[in-house]
Amino acid sequence: MKTYSHWIDGAFQEPASGQWMHTIDPYQGEPWANIPCGNSEDASIAVAAAKRAMTTGPWAGMSATERGKIMRRIGDITLENLDRLAEIEVRDNGKLLAEMNGVIKNVAEIWYYYAGLADKIEGSVMPMEKAGVVGFTTREPIGVVLALTAWNAPLNFLALKCAPALAAGCSAVVKPSEFSSASSLEFVALTKQAGLPDGVLNVVTGLGKDIGAPLVEHRDVAMITFTGSDITGAKVYEAAARQMKRVAMELGGKSPNIVFEDADLEQAVAGAISGIFGGGGQMCTAGSRLLVQNSIKEKFTQLVVAAAHAVKVGNPMEAATQMGPMSTAPQFQKVMEYIDIASAEGAKCIAGGKPAVGPGIKGGQFIEPTIFTDVTNNMRIAQEEVFGPVLCIIGFENEAEAIEIANDTLYGLAAGIWTSNIGRLFRMSKALQVGTVWGNTYRTYSYLMPFGGMKQSGVGRELGIEAVNEFLETKSIMISIADAQPQNNFVPR
């Protein structure tokens, strides 16, 4: 069994506690590696290393073009180690190997994209209202960034948080979920081969209360970028506010996938199935509320149920598998509890609803693709994030009612619309209170497009050019070039 250590200041370092914890293979249901149990001492060492990298290390004096070249090499090394990184992700969180291969390729593309942006960060020259004064702005790195990543896609989250941070000139400390830390530790060690200076990118692991909280509260952390539940996000936000730290947060979702009677039903069924059962429903953007126009609701429900029954559940390492296990034992229990809650509320389970069993299913963390009807939008199953393979079907009469139901939630992350009416696509896209709208597709992502949520689904944006701005401070500079100094008008500010 492999035993990992923290990656701090360009080297593996054993935890100050001298203790490790198991990380569990969710398919086998058995430990496969050990990760460090970090504490406040480890947090301080890691932040100090990141601060040195930004202030006195070579990263601080490096040109943006040089930083970009190193980041591009990180992308190259990611692709060179694709198979190994993908396999580690699968062993750690149970995602499909076929899907993770694509994810790791996208991780490399994220590093390439922000490598290209590193030397495109610009200030502006301002026309001043007084003669003899030149005014301009510069964009400067905000400082040490703390990246708190979730267990369902560690390397993807590491890239979409740290690549723009490094492009901006920041350094970072990454604290991955204790449930899936191995891939982050493996990946960050590879960055040394790319020539990344020591201390620029650090990874420390352990429980949130032991090392996550000290990192959040550390005075030398200037910004926190977090992906996870809205409950944990609110606690991080509150702690950050006490020191006026900047935050960017991608939180939960209860995304509506809306099907109109004029939709291509075959495509819509595929989108509904992929939207909720892809990744075992363990996605912040999972289309967990399927809103179907009443005129086709019965027919469409039958089609979706048939497709759900055809989903192959099993070994995530096998190419034919379409849905793997729940990534963690606590998540398995949570999803099963929500299935019981839905039934108690009066929703009707028409597919699944039980732990999955059968050939190739091990470990005790599998759940059948589950579908509920007779759901009203005020039920907990329709309002709370389940984060598992559980779909609730809700009918609607017309466009106005679809919008009302879709927006009637605390969340606002994503939505899907299925219709052949182009005017409706534009009207709905404007009316839906979400950060991402998909029209006649679902789960289509691009590193070129900013991603984030409205309402309780988050603060700030990741990906795209907008992401770099999260890690920059704007400084205004005014310099007199007149022969005589202008008089100070003593204007109060």
Steps between C-alpha positions, in 0.01 A plus 500: 500500500644835397558764767502866393637809671416870467657683206648821644769727358581263214539179699302235682489569874360272767214639711589675825257269678681190379162352411333381181148393404371248249352604168237253381449351154120545467468210255686248713389655827853458635794729587750538218727784620585717800491880507642736764294625794595866480462758776556869567878458503493353149267782393744764621797333330314477169376860507848624591644316201238650270566849638876466445439389143304820434731740677864385488496190280564482125125504430482856632756631251395289205341664199144409409626340179737278696219399735287410200773276354521303827123466512498369145752235600264404785236433234747285303595296806131451585443335162817292532365358828134483394447127549656495848316810621167375364542162673581666833188718473286192436649312795446800725148612405345226285441711190503319166843445348367586154365829635816580697717462191303783345514702822880475523534612137282798588718570804798533265302735276419721802871532578572581133226761490618691806864463394403702195317760710788554744660779295172648376412662834494875441439827677364819347614858444236752606443848358530719809286807565806707597790585271843383605385176663529153350263238633513127440405172662686176556362154576691325775471154659283501809735278702496147639190311384338218695323251273252269675397228254216246504522122489311442176759646256826590680733559204240695307437729796873540566552613140208739472600667828879495489568554129340849493654579840848416372435690177425804715834453679363358825620196692260244645438248775255225404302312761312216324218302656623236742299249296702551180842656550733255326470635145574857611817385679608298196429788263672777693824300521503493119505881485862494619591330172343796321735739679243647740699669780475357849213629710286627215258205520459304823259222601416411860241247608291403799169576666336838458492575872868412545665668203227659286388743771855616588566561130181704458589711804869544423580870474733456201229341285362782285229312315297181528354311207266221605290229338259302715167513676322826572497415873879469519541791260303728732731410789809571288346827379428608858856422613646682199286807566656545844832580329349655186643226279374480146305183416385317189258215560332239284237338719195277463229476240150370439506543126182477290513308172193631312337304216232656276257310280677615182839363609687222322398237756781258422761768562316625808489151654874461444556842656282421799678168565848648457403803706413301813667159474830616351757491778243323715321832544797621704526828312410850608328547162299176514163546330317362800166670425355383169224743405279354224209666320183324607391421143795259463570420864367144504671402175828667590503345847468153348793571268718628785417201721589259219832682448572492874445125513757464221776686687785256569616530860828342602880513497610856416819366340301319228420682178143368483406637845274807493465565873737415783467503879434789734838654569477478878314295758345812660371610160345157441316528833386855425352403163318199646354725770369740236334211318317416824411868550354524149276198556388634837406832337271321253722480193464178301814298422461354149861388446781395732485615859725229641869415531619349172606135493613262230805382305801728530351703785716507811566714805144575608489859371287453186150643454257419223410781257195637680201697368211658691169631363209670677754755618407855592763770501462567873611149597847461650596267215435791259661773711808346661814379328510120513826460305419152379317309225152618599272674250167663579251567219273804524236601246422848369239650268675784322814708475405734784438213742827331398691819584317537831579143608859514374578819691321389818813381679784643709745388235588645163784305341382355169197408290419311181231583242376258234292656222501559126378859550802730476306795639411296808864409552594868515204598719562217743875563512434858607232410755681215677692610810808285445862548405499252210222416253519207259269493200432158341805361679609435857836480680681677217801674653774721360800657669430803279166566672471645851330267747330576831168545669241749610318514834623230739698324229804715544702818469734593213588314182742228398635430150518742211679833512282609792666248731836679492337817630408319821871481587603856411499833680470825303742772604451864390817704445509879438829675428555870451715594200444875536790738572322625811314275739120540480331632811333243720129575505454309827202313359387261775475131414 
